[in-house]
Amino acid sequence: MKNKIWMESLIIIFIAVNCMQRKERHHALADHPGEALASPGSRSLYDAEARWFNQDLKPVALNNLAGKIQVLTFGFTRCPGACPQLIRDMQAIDNHLPADFKDQIHYTFISIDPQHDTPQALKQFSEVMHLDRARWQLLTSSAGNILTLAMLMGMQYKETKDGFFAHSNIIHILNPQGELIHQQIGLNRDPQESVGIIRKLLTDKSN
């Protein structure tokens, strides 16, 4: 009962925010990504109970991600430009981090298009983007689970008339407990701030 009330409250909040900020946009919000809605450190992502599947068709619970620093984004595999750039931006962050600590940092791509982004499609996208399967996970779930997670993270999206999606372009950084620590908003951003935050998380974890 509590979970139902919590879900309904989140949906009401999302609809209210979306009505205030709604604009006609095409494919992605690259030029006007908007401000993030989530409050860093407000709660753990891993409190959300839902069933997910990765690109290898293996079931995943979000709390399975605990213990590692997570660099996470949302998108869809048919995305013509913004989503591949988000991946490249995440790779840029990774390229600036010490090699000795990379096993403590994982990367997650959440699909907002469950109708088309089957695990097989996610796997193909992973191969096209040359993602390291040991450190990258691509997830899909039901439309309701994806919407709930997006609201928790302050990420907005909507399907457009052509069957694609307009969406926020945000890279989220979570600490090992699943708490939101930082959001890198927009495309092709300088990764140094995100790199510095991850380095601090690594230092705090080792102490």
N, C-alpha and C positions, 0 to 999 in steps of 0.2 A: 504493500500500500504506500509506504514512504517513497519507494523508488518511483511509483507511478506519479505521485504528487510532485516529486523532484523533477521528473521528465517533463511534466506539463508546465511547470514553472519556467523551465529553461526554454521551452518552445514559445511561451508567451513573451519572454524577454527578447528572444531572437526576432520574433515577428515585429515587436515594437521598435527595436533598433533598425531592422531592415526597412520598415515603413518610413522612418525618419531619414535614412541615408540612401534610399533607393535611387539609382540613376541608370539610364540606359547605357550599357557598356558592351563591348564586343570582345568575346573570347577570354580576355583577361584584363585585370585592372593594373596593368604595368605602369601606366603613367600616373594613375591616381589610386595607389594601393589602399589608402585610408588608414586610419589609426587603429592599432590593435585594441581589442576590447578587454582582453583578459588581464588580470592583475598578477604580475610576477610574484610567485611564491604563495599565491592565495590558497591553493590546494594541490593535492597530488593527482596527476593524470591517472595514476594507477588505481584510484578509488572507483573509477568507472568500470562497471562490470559489463562485459559484452564479449561476444564470440567473433573472432577475426580469423582470417586465413591469409597466409603469406603466399609468395610467388611459387612456392613448392607444394601448395595445397595442404600445408600443415596448419592445424588449428593453433591459434596464438591467443593467450590472454595478455592484456596490457601489462599486468604486473610481472609478466615474464621478462619485460624490458628493464626491470629494476636492477640496480647495481652498476649500471653503466651510464655515462653521460650520453644523452640522446640529442641528436641534431635532427629535427623533424620538420617535414613540410607536407602540404596537401596539394593535390593536382589530379590530372587525368592523362592517360597515356596517349590519347588522340590530340592532345593540346599541341597546336602548331608552333608555339614559340616560347611562351612564358614558363611552362613547366620544365622543358629541357634546360632553360636558363637557370631556373631554381636549382636543378640538379648540379649544374656547373658551378653555381655559387656555393653550394654545399661542398663540392669537391675543392673549390678554392680555399675554403676554410680548412679543410683537411690537409691541403698541401702546405699550409703554414704552421702545422702542429708538429711537435717533436715525434719522430718515428718510434721512439721507445715507449710512448704513451698511447699509441694509436689503438692498441687492443682494449683500452678503457673507454673508447668513444665509438658509439654506433650511430648509424644513420637510418632513418625511417621515412618512407614515402607512403602517405595515406591517400588512397584513391577516393575521389568524390563522385565517381561514375561507376557504381556497382553493376549497372546494366551491361556495360561493355568491358569493364576491366575485370575480367575473370583472372584467376591465378595464372592461367596460361598467357594471357595478354600482359600481365605484370612481369612474368618471367621474360617474355620477348623484349619488353621495354627495358628491363634490367640489362639484357645482353646488348641491346643497341647502344645503351648509355655506358657500357663497359663498367658496370658496378661490381665491386668486390662482394661476392656472395657471403663471405665470412663476416662482413661488417655492415652490409646493407640489407634491409628488410622492406619489402613492399607489401602493404596490407590492404585488404578489402573486407567489407562486412555488409550488413543490411543498410539500406538508406537511412533508417532511423538511428542506427548506431553511429554512422558517419556524421549525421547532423548533430547529434548530442556531443560527440567529441569535438567537432568544429566549433560549437558554441562555447565549450569549456576553454578552447584555445584562442577565442576571439577571432576566428577565421570566418569570413563570409563568402558565400557562393550562391549562384543561381543558374539554372539551365536557361540558355538563350533559345530563340526561335529556330535557329539552325541546328539544334541538338547538341551544341557545345556548351561550355560553361564560362561565365564570368566569375572571377574569384580573386580574393586577396592574394597578394604575393608576399608571403611571410615565411621566414625560417625561424623555427622555435628551438630554443636551447633549454633542455631540462637537466636538472641535477640527478644524481643516482637515485634519489627518492621519488622522482617523477614530478617535481615541482618546477613550474615555469620560472626560469631565471632571466631570460633575455629573448627579445624578438628583433630579428633583422628584417626590416620592412622595405620592400621594393626589390627591383631587379638590378643585377650587376653592381652591387654595392661593394665598397671597400670592406674586406673581411676583418680588418685589424681589430675592431671593437669586439666582434664575436670571438675572435681568436684569443684576445686578452681575457675575456670572461671564462672561456674554456680552460685556459691555462690556470686561472685562479681556482677553478673547480678542481682541477687535477692536483694543485698544491694543497688545497683544503682536504682532499680525499687521502693524500699521502701522510698527512699529519695526524 
